């Protein structure tokens, strides 16, 4: 489905110029911008989750991660 969005001529021209510089269609450029915004939102949520993680939970995570890494290295050595 194709839809029309209303933007100023100035914004349309900026977006088209950006798309052109990247060798993209305007639609592909808008999709790329939306993907970048989604990624930024995910990183912001991750940063917030890390900020509110207790020291105890962080230590548990680190210990479990170390255990998995050790297991993977041992498995690789036995292969």
LUMSE-667797 format. One record per atom (N, C-alpha, C): residue in one letter; x negated, y, z. Coordinates in pm, whole numbers, padded with zeros to 5 digits, always signed. Each point is the difference from the previous one (the first is absolute). Layout:
BEGIN
AXYZ
...
//
This chain:
BEGIN
X-00084-00118+00000
X+00084+00118+00000
X-00089+00124+00000
X+00036+00096-00078
X-00073+00127-00007
X+00089+00107+00060
X-00062+00090+00074
X+00076+00108+00062
X-00073+00132-00022
X+00070+00105+00022
X-00057+00134-00013
X-00015+00061+00139
X-00113+00064+00022
X-00019+00073+00125
X-00020+00147-00034
X+00043+00084+00090
X-00013+00144-00024
X-00121+00052+00076
X-00095+00052-00076
X-00118+00065+00056
X-00022+00128-00079
X-00076+00089+00060
X-00029+00124-00071
X-00088-00030-00121
X+00004+00090-00097
X-00086-00016-00118
X-00146-00005+00041
X-00036+00082+00099
X-00139+00004+00046
X-00043-00135+00056
X+00084-00060+00083
X-00034-00130+00057
X-00005-00107-00108
X+00094+00000-00091
X+00000-00095-00111
X-00129+00010-00078
X-00043+00123-00030
X-00122+00020-00077
X-00123-00049+00077
X-00003+00026+00131
X-00111-00049+00083
X-00007-00152-00002
X+00115-00063+00018
X+00005-00146+00003
X-00040-00059-00136
X+00048+00061-00107
X-00035-00049-00133
X-00150+00015-00027
X-00058+00111+00044
X-00144+00021-00018
X-00080-00102+00081
X+00043-00026+00124
X-00067-00101+00083
X+00008-00136-00067
X+00118-00035-00048
X+00020-00129-00066
X-00089-00011-00122
X-00005+00104-00077
X-00080+00001-00122
X-00148-00020+00031
X-00049+00069+00101
X-00141-00015+00038
X-00034-00142+00040
X+00097-00071+00055
X-00020-00138+00042
X+00038-00100-00109
X+00046+00050-00113
X+00040-00088-00108
X+00128-00077+00030
X+00089+00060+00080
X+00124-00065+00040
X+00121+00073-00057
X+00109-00072-00009
X+00126+00068-00030
X+00044+00072+00127
X+00094+00090-00015
X+00050+00071+00118
X+00064-00099+00098
X+00075-00096-00051
X+00062-00100+00087
X-00103-00081+00076
X-00105-00043-00068
X-00106-00077+00065
X-00072+00084+00105
X-00020+00128-00031
X-00065+00090+00096
X+00086+00017+00124
X+00130+00018-00018
X+00090+00014+00114
X+00001-00127+00084
X-00003-00115-00065
X-00006-00128+00073
X-00130-00008+00080
X-00109+00045-00060
X-00130+00000+00070
X+00004+00093+00121
X+00060+00116-00016
X+00012+00093+00112
X+00086-00060+00112
X+00108-00068-00037
X+00086-00064+00099
X-00076-00112+00072
X-00079-00077-00074
X-00081-00106+00061
X-00100+00059+00099
X-00062+00111-00039
X-00097+00065+00089
X+00068+00049+00128
X+00118+00054-00012
X+00074+00048+00117
X+00039-00118+00090
X+00043-00110-00060
X+00032-00120+00079
X-00122-00051+00074
X-00114+00000-00067
X-00125-00045+00062
X-00037+00091+00118
X+00012+00129-00020
X-00031+00096+00107
X+00092-00023+00119
X+00127-00028-00026
X+00095-00028+00108
X-00039-00127+00076
X-00041-00104-00074
X-00041-00124+00067
X-00123+00023+00087
X-00096+00076-00050
X-00120+00028+00079
X+00033+00085+00124
X+00091+00094-00015
X+00041+00082+00115
X+00068-00088+00105
X+00083-00093-00043
X+00067-00092+00094
X-00102-00089+00068
X-00098-00048-00076
X-00106-00083+00058
X-00081+00078+00102
X-00035+00123-00035
X-00076+00085+00092
X+00078+00022+00129
X+00130+00023-00011
X+00084+00019+00118
X+00007-00127+00084
X+00014-00114-00067
X+00006-00127+00073
X-00130-00027+00075
X-00112+00031-00064
X-00129-00019+00066
X-00012+00093+00120
X+00048+00123-00016
X-00011+00099+00108
X+00077-00041+00125
X+00111-00072-00018
X+00081-00038+00117
X-00028-00142+00048
X-00099-00067-00061
X-00036-00135+00042
X-00078+00008+00131
X+00041-00080+00096
X-00070-00001+00129
X-00139-00059-00015
X-00087+00034+00092
X-00136-00053-00001
X+00003-00152+00013
X+00092-00052+00081
X+00013-00144+00018
X+00039-00069-00131
X+00099+00057-00070
X+00042-00058-00128
X-00112+00009-00104
X-00073+00110+00000
X-00110+00015-00095
X-00108-00104+00028
X-00030-00023+00127
X-00101-00100+00037
X+00046-00140-00041
X+00128-00031+00019
X+00054-00129-00042
X-00012-00017-00150
X+00033+00104-00074
X-00011-00003-00146
X-00144-00023-00042
X-00093+00073+00062
X-00142-00015-00035
X-00048-00142+00027
X+00041-00058+00114
X-00042-00136+00034
X+00056-00100-00100
X+00126+00016-00036
X+00060-00092-00096
X-00065+00013-00137
X-00027+00123-00041
X-00067+00023-00128
X-00137-00067-00001
X-00074+00016+00108
X-00133-00061+00010
X+00011-00153-00008
X+00102-00055+00065
X+00020-00145-00004
X+00028-00048-00142
X+00085+00071-00073
X+00031-00037-00138
X-00124+00013-00089
X-00077+00106+00019
X-00120+00018-00082
X-00101-00111+00026
X-00015-00039+00126
X-00091-00109+00036
X+00047-00131-00062
X+00131-00024+00005
X+00056-00122-00059
X-00025-00002-00150
X+00024+00112-00066
X-00021+00006-00145
X-00146-00023-00036
X-00094+00057+00077
X-00141-00019-00027
X-00040-00145+00023
X+00054-00062+00105
X-00031-00140+00028
X+00055-00089-00111
X+00122+00029-00045
X+00059-00077-00109
X-00082+00014-00129
X-00050+00118-00026
X-00081+00023-00120
X-00132-00076+00008
X-00057-00005+00119
X-00128-00070+00018
X+00017-00151-00018
X+00117-00050+00033
X+00027-00145-00010
X+00048-00041-00139
X+00023+00095-00086
X+00053-00032-00133
X-00107-00049-00094
//
